[in-house]
Amino acid sequence: MDTWSGSFDNGADVTLSFARTNCCLAIESDVDSLHICGLCMLTDDDLLIFDDNSGMNYSFGYHLYGDRVELIRDGSVLTLKKVESN
């Protein structure tokens, strides 16, 4: 499993994990949490997650730079760093 993590300026933690053809994007704060998990599709610059729970599709732009990835949504960019696996 490949995992990337980072945080928003407001302190909310973000984790993006890939396992085979599935992906999970988790956003956790002191107040609330959001989990988007399910089948994913990658193109050269887009990530699409088909959420198992809501049945909705979520699309993100992305740029991969070795040990970090930038997720892009509605003009905002969030940088996540690769988590070293043991």
MOPAC internal coordinates of N, CA, C and O (Angstrom, degrees):
PM7 1SCF
backbone

  N    0.0000 0     0.00 0     0.00 0    0    0    0
  C    1.4500 1     0.00 0     0.00 0    1    0    0
  C    1.5303 1   108.29 1     0.00 0    2    1    0
  O    1.2310 1   120.70 1   -45.99 1    3    2    1
  N    1.3166 1   116.27 1   134.01 1    3    2    1
  C    1.4567 1   122.33 1   174.59 1    5    3    2
  C    1.5139 1   108.50 1  -100.64 1    6    5    3
  O    1.2310 1   120.51 1   -46.71 1    7    6    5
  N    1.3300 1   116.63 1   133.29 1    7    6    5
  C    1.4558 1   121.43 1  -177.46 1    9    7    6
  C    1.5234 1   109.73 1  -131.96 1   10    9    7
  O    1.2310 1   121.38 1   -40.40 1   11   10    9
  N    1.3163 1   114.96 1   139.60 1   11   10    9
  C    1.4621 1   123.71 1   178.54 1   13   11   10
  C    1.5179 1   107.33 1  -126.46 1   14   13   11
  O    1.2310 1   119.60 1   -35.46 1   15   14   13
  N    1.3286 1   118.36 1   144.54 1   15   14   13
  C    1.4673 1   119.58 1   179.94 1   17   15   14
  C    1.5211 1   110.92 1  -143.38 1   18   17   15
  O    1.2310 1   121.66 1   -21.02 1   19   18   17
  N    1.3291 1   114.42 1   158.98 1   19   18   17
  C    1.4544 1   122.27 1   178.48 1   21   19   18
  C    1.5091 1   108.84 1  -173.55 1   22   21   19
  O    1.2310 1   120.71 1    13.07 1   23   22   21
  N    1.3233 1   116.24 1  -166.93 1   23   22   21
  C    1.4617 1   119.78 1   179.12 1   25   23   22
  C    1.5165 1   110.53 1  -151.06 1   26   25   23
  O    1.2310 1   121.53 1   -26.26 1   27   26   25
  N    1.3322 1   114.68 1   153.74 1   27   26   25
  C    1.4554 1   121.79 1   174.84 1   29   27   26
  C    1.5271 1   108.78 1   -80.82 1   30   29   27
  O    1.2310 1   120.82 1   -14.25 1   31   30   29
  N    1.3373 1   116.04 1   165.75 1   31   30   29
  C    1.4615 1   120.72 1   178.23 1   33   31   30
  C    1.5283 1   111.70 1   -60.38 1   34   33   31
  O    1.2310 1   120.08 1   152.53 1   35   34   33
  N    1.3427 1   117.45 1   -27.47 1   35   34   33
  C    1.4693 1   120.62 1  -179.08 1   37   35   34
  C    1.5312 1   112.66 1   -81.61 1   38   37   35
  O    1.2310 1   120.34 1  -178.94 1   39   38   37
  N    1.3462 1   116.96 1     1.06 1   39   38   37
  C    1.4558 1   120.97 1   177.18 1   41   39   38
  C    1.5154 1   115.54 1    96.69 1   42   41   39
  O    1.2310 1   119.27 1   173.39 1   43   42   41
  N    1.3246 1   118.99 1    -6.61 1   43   42   41
  C    1.4634 1   121.50 1   178.46 1   45   43   42
  C    1.5318 1   109.46 1   -66.47 1   46   45   43
  O    1.2310 1   120.64 1   -46.25 1   47   46   45
  N    1.3284 1   116.38 1   133.75 1   47   46   45
  C    1.4661 1   122.32 1   179.87 1   49   47   46
  C    1.5154 1   110.29 1   -88.93 1   50   49   47
  O    1.2310 1   120.94 1   -38.47 1   51   50   49
  N    1.3305 1   115.81 1   141.53 1   51   50   49
  C    1.4608 1   122.11 1  -178.50 1   53   51   50
  C    1.5168 1   109.07 1  -125.76 1   54   53   51
  O    1.2310 1   120.66 1   -46.33 1   55   54   53
  N    1.3258 1   116.34 1   133.67 1   55   54   53
  C    1.4561 1   122.40 1   175.65 1   57   55   54
  C    1.5153 1   108.79 1  -130.28 1   58   57   55
  O    1.2310 1   121.00 1   -47.36 1   59   58   57
  N    1.3239 1   115.69 1   132.64 1   59   58   57
  C    1.4611 1   122.39 1   176.69 1   61   59   58
  C    1.5195 1   106.98 1  -122.53 1   62   61   59
  O    1.2310 1   120.40 1   -61.41 1   63   62   61
  N    1.3375 1   116.84 1   118.59 1   63   62   61
  C    1.4601 1   121.82 1  -176.63 1   65   63   62
  C    1.5200 1   110.79 1  -124.74 1   66   65   63
  O    1.2310 1   121.11 1   -39.37 1   67   66   65
  N    1.3217 1   115.49 1   140.63 1   67   66   65
  C    1.4634 1   122.18 1   177.76 1   69   67   66
  C    1.5174 1   109.24 1  -120.42 1   70   69   67
  O    1.2310 1   120.67 1   -45.00 1   71   70   69
  N    1.3234 1   116.32 1   135.00 1   71   70   69
  C    1.4618 1   123.16 1   174.20 1   73   71   70
  C    1.5224 1   107.07 1  -139.99 1   74   73   71
  O    1.2310 1   121.16 1   -74.74 1   75   74   73
  N    1.3107 1   115.39 1   105.26 1   75   74   73
  C    1.4764 1   122.06 1  -177.21 1   77   75   74
  C    1.5104 1   110.26 1    57.25 1   78   77   75
  O    1.2310 1   119.19 1    64.23 1   79   78   77
  N    1.3285 1   119.16 1  -115.77 1   79   78   77
  C    1.4660 1   121.74 1  -177.51 1   81   79   78
  C    1.5216 1   112.83 1   -97.60 1   82   81   79
  O    1.2310 1   120.01 1  -174.00 1   83   82   81
  N    1.3306 1   117.59 1     6.00 1   83   82   81
  C    1.4616 1   121.47 1  -179.91 1   85   83   82
  C    1.5189 1   111.15 1  -109.23 1   86   85   83
  O    1.2310 1   122.09 1   -23.43 1   87   86   85
  N    1.3273 1   113.60 1   156.57 1   87   86   85
  C    1.4578 1   121.25 1  -178.60 1   89   87   86
  C    1.5218 1   107.52 1  -142.43 1   90   89   87
  O    1.2310 1   120.79 1   -30.43 1   91   90   89
  N    1.3304 1   116.09 1   149.57 1   91   90   89
  C    1.4565 1   120.89 1   175.81 1   93   91   90
  C    1.5295 1   108.66 1  -136.53 1   94   93   91
  O    1.2310 1   120.81 1   -54.63 1   95   94   93
  N    1.3230 1   116.06 1   125.37 1   95   94   93
  C    1.4476 1   122.95 1   174.33 1   97   95   94
  C    1.5219 1   106.92 1  -110.02 1   98   97   95
  O    1.2310 1   120.65 1   -62.15 1   99   98   97
  N    1.3286 1   116.37 1   117.85 1   99   98   97
  C    1.4648 1   121.12 1  -178.64 1  101   99   98
  C    1.5196 1   109.09 1  -118.77 1  102  101   99
  O    1.2310 1   120.84 1   -48.55 1  103  102  101
  N    1.3379 1   116.00 1   131.45 1  103  102  101
  C    1.4595 1   122.32 1   175.96 1  105  103  102
  C    1.5170 1   106.87 1  -122.17 1  106  105  103
  O    1.2310 1   120.79 1   -58.73 1  107  106  105
  N    1.3212 1   116.10 1   121.27 1  107  106  105
  C    1.4664 1   122.17 1  -175.80 1  109  107  106
  C    1.5303 1   109.75 1  -124.87 1  110  109  107
  O    1.2310 1   120.72 1   -50.10 1  111  110  109
  N    1.3251 1   116.23 1   129.90 1  111  110  109
  C    1.4616 1   121.14 1   173.32 1  113  111  110
  C    1.5214 1   108.16 1  -130.34 1  114  113  111
  O    1.2310 1   120.63 1    -2.69 1  115  114  113
  N    1.3231 1   116.39 1   177.31 1  115  114  113
  C    1.4621 1   120.31 1   177.09 1  117  115  114
  C    1.5192 1   111.65 1   -65.88 1  118  117  115
  O    1.2310 1   120.36 1   157.14 1  119  118  117
  N    1.3268 1   116.91 1   -22.86 1  119  118  117
  C    1.4631 1   122.16 1  -173.61 1  121  119  118
  C    1.5207 1   112.74 1  -100.08 1  122  121  119
  O    1.2310 1   119.84 1   142.28 1  123  122  121
  N    1.3340 1   117.92 1   -37.72 1  123  122  121
  C    1.4634 1   119.97 1  -170.56 1  125  123  122
  C    1.5259 1   109.97 1  -153.18 1  126  125  123
  O    1.2310 1   121.11 1    -7.06 1  127  126  125
  N    1.3291 1   115.49 1   172.94 1  127  126  125
  C    1.4623 1   120.45 1   176.07 1  129  127  126
  C    1.5192 1   109.54 1  -146.31 1  130  129  127
  O    1.2310 1   121.16 1   -24.28 1  131  130  129
  N    1.3248 1   115.40 1   155.72 1  131  130  129
  C    1.4536 1   122.70 1   178.46 1  133  131  130
  C    1.5170 1   107.60 1  -139.95 1  134  133  131
  O    1.2310 1   120.62 1   -47.67 1  135  134  133
  N    1.3306 1   116.41 1   132.33 1  135  134  133
  C    1.4627 1   121.86 1   177.65 1  137  135  134
  C    1.5254 1   108.04 1  -128.76 1  138  137  135
  O    1.2310 1   121.13 1   -57.95 1  139  138  137
  N    1.3194 1   115.45 1   122.05 1  139  138  137
  C    1.4593 1   122.60 1   175.68 1  141  139  138
  C    1.5196 1   105.75 1  -116.58 1  142  141  139
  O    1.2310 1   120.19 1   -69.93 1  143  142  141
  N    1.3192 1   117.24 1   110.07 1  143  142  141
  C    1.4649 1   121.16 1  -173.91 1  145  143  142
  C    1.5192 1   110.88 1  -136.72 1  146  145  143
  O    1.2310 1   121.00 1   -40.33 1  147  146  145
  N    1.3229 1   115.68 1   139.67 1  147  146  145
  C    1.4545 1   120.05 1   175.92 1  149  147  146
  C    1.5126 1   111.25 1   158.32 1  150  149  147
  O    1.2310 1   121.57 1    15.29 1  151  150  149
  N    1.2938 1   114.60 1  -164.71 1  151  150  149
  C    1.4544 1   122.09 1   179.51 1  153  151  150
  C    1.5209 1   109.32 1   -59.25 1  154  153  151
  O    1.2310 1   120.38 1   -40.45 1  155  154  153
  N    1.3302 1   116.87 1   139.55 1  155  154  153
  C    1.4510 1   119.13 1   178.93 1  157  155  154
  C    1.5207 1   110.86 1  -128.27 1  158  157  155
  O    1.2310 1   121.60 1   -22.96 1  159  158  157
  N    1.3169 1   114.55 1   157.04 1  159  158  157
  C    1.4490 1   121.82 1   177.13 1  161  159  158
  C    1.5174 1   107.99 1  -133.60 1  162  161  159
  O    1.2310 1   120.53 1   -46.77 1  163  162  161
  N    1.3270 1   116.59 1   133.23 1  163  162  161
  C    1.4549 1   122.38 1   178.12 1  165  163  162
  C    1.5187 1   109.83 1  -115.05 1  166  165  163
  O    1.2310 1   120.91 1   -43.70 1  167  166  165
  N    1.3332 1   115.86 1   136.30 1  167  166  165
  C    1.4463 1   121.37 1   167.21 1  169  167  166
  C    1.5302 1   106.06 1  -113.13 1  170  169  167
  O    1.2310 1   119.87 1    11.03 1  171  170  169
  N    1.3023 1   117.85 1  -168.97 1  171  170  169
  C    1.4625 1   119.73 1  -179.65 1  173  171  170
  C    1.5246 1   113.17 1   -62.25 1  174  173  171
  O    1.2310 1   120.09 1   151.72 1  175  174  173
  N    1.3325 1   117.44 1   -28.28 1  175  174  173
  C    1.4650 1   118.91 1  -178.09 1  177  175  174
  C    1.5266 1   114.87 1  -142.95 1  178  177  175
  O    1.2310 1   119.93 1  -167.34 1  179  178  177
  N    1.3373 1   117.74 1    12.66 1  179  178  177
  C    1.4645 1   121.40 1   178.00 1  181  179  178
  C    1.5217 1   111.38 1  -131.73 1  182  181  179
  O    1.2310 1   121.49 1   -37.17 1  183  182  181
  N    1.3363 1   114.75 1   142.83 1  183  182  181
  C    1.4626 1   123.24 1   174.15 1  185  183  182
  C    1.5176 1   107.11 1  -118.24 1  186  185  183
  O    1.2310 1   120.30 1   -54.27 1  187  186  185
  N    1.3146 1   117.04 1   125.73 1  187  186  185
  C    1.4542 1   122.66 1   179.11 1  189  187  186
  C    1.5208 1   108.58 1  -120.28 1  190  189  187
  O    1.2310 1   120.74 1   -54.96 1  191  190  189
  N    1.3428 1   116.19 1   125.04 1  191  190  189
  C    1.4626 1   121.66 1   179.04 1  193  191  190
  C    1.5258 1   108.52 1  -113.70 1  194  193  191
  O    1.2310 1   120.52 1   -55.26 1  195  194  193
  N    1.3317 1   116.61 1   124.74 1  195  194  193
  C    1.4591 1   123.09 1   175.61 1  197  195  194
  C    1.5287 1   106.95 1   -94.42 1  198  197  195
  O    1.2310 1   120.40 1   -80.81 1  199  198  197
  N    1.3268 1   116.85 1    99.19 1  199  198  197
  C    1.4606 1   122.25 1  -173.74 1  201  199  198
  C    1.5236 1   112.01 1   -68.02 1  202  201  199
  O    1.2310 1   120.89 1   -56.73 1  203  202  201
  N    1.3428 1   115.90 1   123.27 1  203  202  201
  C    1.4666 1   121.84 1  -179.14 1  205  203  202
  C    1.5314 1   112.73 1   -63.81 1  206  205  203
  O    1.2310 1   120.00 1   141.81 1  207  206  205
  N    1.3335 1   117.61 1   -38.19 1  207  206  205
  C    1.4666 1   120.75 1  -174.01 1  209  207  206
  C    1.5189 1   113.33 1   -77.25 1  210  209  207
  O    1.2310 1   119.89 1   133.05 1  211  210  209
  N    1.3189 1   117.82 1   -46.95 1  211  210  209
  C    1.4688 1   120.49 1  -174.90 1  213  211  210
  C    1.5237 1   113.04 1   -91.61 1  214  213  211
  O    1.2310 1   120.22 1   159.79 1  215  214  213
  N    1.3349 1   117.19 1   -20.21 1  215  214  213
  C    1.4545 1   120.56 1  -175.18 1  217  215  214
  C    1.5187 1   112.89 1    78.13 1  218  217  215
  O    1.2310 1   120.33 1  -175.18 1  219  218  217
  N    1.3293 1   116.97 1     4.82 1  219  218  217
  C    1.4566 1   121.45 1  -179.42 1  221  219  218
  C    1.5253 1   110.53 1   -91.66 1  222  221  219
  O    1.2310 1   120.96 1   -18.51 1  223  222  221
  N    1.3258 1   115.77 1   161.49 1  223  222  221
  C    1.4544 1   122.69 1   175.95 1  225  223  222
  C    1.5228 1   109.24 1  -109.76 1  226  225  223
  O    1.2310 1   120.39 1   -42.60 1  227  226  225
  N    1.3226 1   116.86 1   137.40 1  227  226  225
  C    1.4526 1   122.19 1   179.55 1  229  227  226
  C    1.5137 1   108.92 1  -122.07 1  230  229  227
  O    1.2310 1   120.67 1   -50.93 1  231  230  229
  N    1.3170 1   116.33 1   129.07 1  231  230  229
  C    1.4588 1   121.87 1  -176.56 1  233  231  230
  C    1.5286 1   109.92 1  -115.16 1  234  233  231
  O    1.2310 1   121.13 1   -44.03 1  235  234  233
  N    1.3220 1   115.45 1   135.97 1  235  234  233
  C    1.4585 1   122.64 1   177.79 1  237  235  234
  C    1.5198 1   108.25 1  -133.85 1  238  237  235
  O    1.2310 1   120.55 1   -37.57 1  239  238  237
  N    1.3071 1   116.56 1   142.43 1  239  238  237
  C    1.4467 1   119.97 1   166.86 1  241  239  238
  C    1.5148 1   107.18 1   -81.08 1  242  241  239
  O    1.2310 1   120.06 1   -21.80 1  243  242  241
  N    1.3124 1   117.48 1   158.20 1  243  242  241
  C    1.4635 1   118.81 1   176.51 1  245  243  242
  C    1.5233 1   110.52 1  -154.02 1  246  245  243
  O    1.2310 1   121.76 1   -24.94 1  247  246  245
  N    1.3358 1   114.23 1   155.06 1  247  246  245
  C    1.4553 1   122.92 1   171.64 1  249  247  246
  C    1.5196 1   106.59 1  -132.77 1  250  249  247
  O    1.2310 1   120.52 1   -53.02 1  251  250  249
  N    1.3180 1   116.61 1   126.98 1  251  250  249
  C    1.4668 1   121.83 1  -179.02 1  253  251  250
  C    1.5209 1   109.06 1  -102.01 1  254  253  251
  O    1.2310 1   120.64 1   -51.83 1  255  254  253
  N    1.3349 1   116.38 1   128.17 1  255  254  253
  C    1.4615 1   123.32 1   179.85 1  257  255  254
  C    1.5212 1   109.65 1  -128.21 1  258  257  255
  O    1.2310 1   119.59 1  -109.99 1  259  258  257
  N    1.3058 1   118.38 1    70.01 1  259  258  257
  C    1.4641 1   121.60 1   178.39 1  261  259  258
  C    1.5140 1   112.98 1    64.50 1  262  261  259
  O    1.2310 1   120.55 1    81.52 1  263  262  261
  N    1.3445 1   116.55 1   -98.48 1  263  262  261
  C    1.4647 1   120.99 1  -175.80 1  265  263  262
  C    1.5279 1   113.34 1   -96.42 1  266  265  263
  O    1.2310 1   120.31 1  -168.74 1  267  266  265
  N    1.3367 1   117.02 1    11.26 1  267  266  265
  C    1.4671 1   119.44 1   175.93 1  269  267  266
  C    1.5208 1   109.36 1  -143.15 1  270  269  267
  O    1.2310 1   121.48 1   -25.33 1  271  270  269
  N    1.3244 1   114.78 1   154.67 1  271  270  269
  C    1.4592 1   121.67 1   177.63 1  273  271  270
  C    1.5246 1   108.14 1  -133.18 1  274  273  271
  O    1.2310 1   120.63 1   -39.48 1  275  274  273
  N    1.3165 1   116.40 1   140.52 1  275  274  273
  C    1.4541 1   121.50 1   174.26 1  277  275  274
  C    1.5234 1   107.95 1  -104.98 1  278  277  275
  O    1.2310 1   120.70 1   -57.92 1  279  278  277
  N    1.3293 1   116.27 1   122.08 1  279  278  277
  C    1.4693 1   121.92 1   174.05 1  281  279  278
  C    1.5157 1   108.12 1   -95.47 1  282  281  279
  O    1.2310 1   120.73 1   -44.37 1  283  282  281
  N    1.3162 1   116.21 1   135.63 1  283  282  281
  C    1.4601 1   121.52 1  -176.41 1  285  283  282
  C    1.5284 1   108.83 1  -123.82 1  286  285  283
  O    1.2310 1   121.24 1   -52.43 1  287  286  285
  N    1.3347 1   115.23 1   127.57 1  287  286  285
  C    1.4715 1   120.36 1   178.44 1  289  287  286
  C    1.5176 1   107.73 1  -148.02 1  290  289  287
  O    1.2310 1   120.26 1   -54.51 1  291  290  289
  N    1.3214 1   117.11 1   125.49 1  291  290  289
  C    1.4722 1   122.96 1   178.49 1  293  291  290
  C    1.5256 1   112.25 1    52.61 1  294  293  291
  O    1.2310 1   120.09 1  -141.44 1  295  294  293
  N    1.3231 1   117.42 1    38.56 1  295  294  293
  C    1.4596 1   122.16 1   177.43 1  297  295  294
  C    1.5156 1   115.16 1    83.27 1  298  297  295
  O    1.2310 1   119.62 1   172.40 1  299  298  297
  N    1.3244 1   118.33 1    -7.60 1  299  298  297
  C    1.4668 1   121.90 1   177.98 1  301  299  298
  C    1.5234 1   109.61 1   -94.04 1  302  301  299
  O    1.2310 1   121.18 1   -35.90 1  303  302  301
  N    1.3279 1   115.35 1   144.10 1  303  302  301
  C    1.4619 1   121.50 1  -179.29 1  305  303  302
  C    1.5216 1   109.22 1  -119.66 1  306  305  303
  O    1.2310 1   120.80 1   -48.62 1  307  306  305
  N    1.3298 1   116.07 1   131.38 1  307  306  305
  C    1.4629 1   122.48 1   176.30 1  309  307  306
  C    1.5211 1   107.65 1  -122.02 1  310  309  307
  O    1.2310 1   120.68 1   -54.30 1  311  310  309
  N    1.3327 1   116.31 1   125.70 1  311  310  309
  C    1.4600 1   121.09 1   179.85 1  313  311  310
  C    1.5191 1   109.91 1   -95.68 1  314  313  311
  O    1.2310 1   120.72 1   -52.54 1  315  314  313
  N    1.3337 1   116.22 1   127.46 1  315  314  313
  C    1.4634 1   122.98 1   177.50 1  317  315  314
  C    1.5206 1   108.54 1  -117.40 1  318  317  315
  O    1.2310 1   120.66 1   -38.39 1  319  318  317
  N    1.3302 1   116.34 1   141.61 1  319  318  317
  C    1.4566 1   121.49 1   178.17 1  321  319  318
  C    1.5183 1   110.29 1  -105.42 1  322  321  319
  O    1.2310 1   121.03 1   -35.40 1  323  322  321
  N    1.3239 1   115.64 1   144.60 1  323  322  321
  C    1.4598 1   120.47 1  -179.46 1  325  323  322
  C    1.5232 1   110.13 1   -67.29 1  326  325  323
  O    1.2310 1   120.98 1   -45.46 1  327  326  325
  N    1.3275 1   115.73 1   134.54 1  327  326  325
  C    1.4513 1   122.78 1   177.69 1  329  327  326
  C    1.5221 1   107.40 1   -89.16 1  330  329  327
  O    1.2310 1   120.35 1   -53.51 1  331  330  329
  N    1.3001 1   116.94 1   126.49 1  331  330  329
  C    1.4632 1   121.38 1   179.00 1  333  331  330
  C    1.5114 1   109.51 1   -68.65 1  334  333  331
  O    1.2310 1   120.75 1   -50.87 1  335  334  333
  N    1.3303 1   116.17 1   129.13 1  335  334  333
  C    1.4690 1   120.42 1   177.53 1  337  335  334
  C    1.5138 1   109.89 1   -91.21 1  338  337  335
  O    1.2310 1   121.02 1   -32.04 1  339  338  337
  N    1.3262 1   115.65 1   147.96 1  339  338  337
  C    1.4717 1   120.49 1  -178.84 1  341  339  338
  C    1.4961 1   111.14 1   -89.15 1  342  341  339
  O    1.2310 1   120.10 1   180.00 1  343  342  341

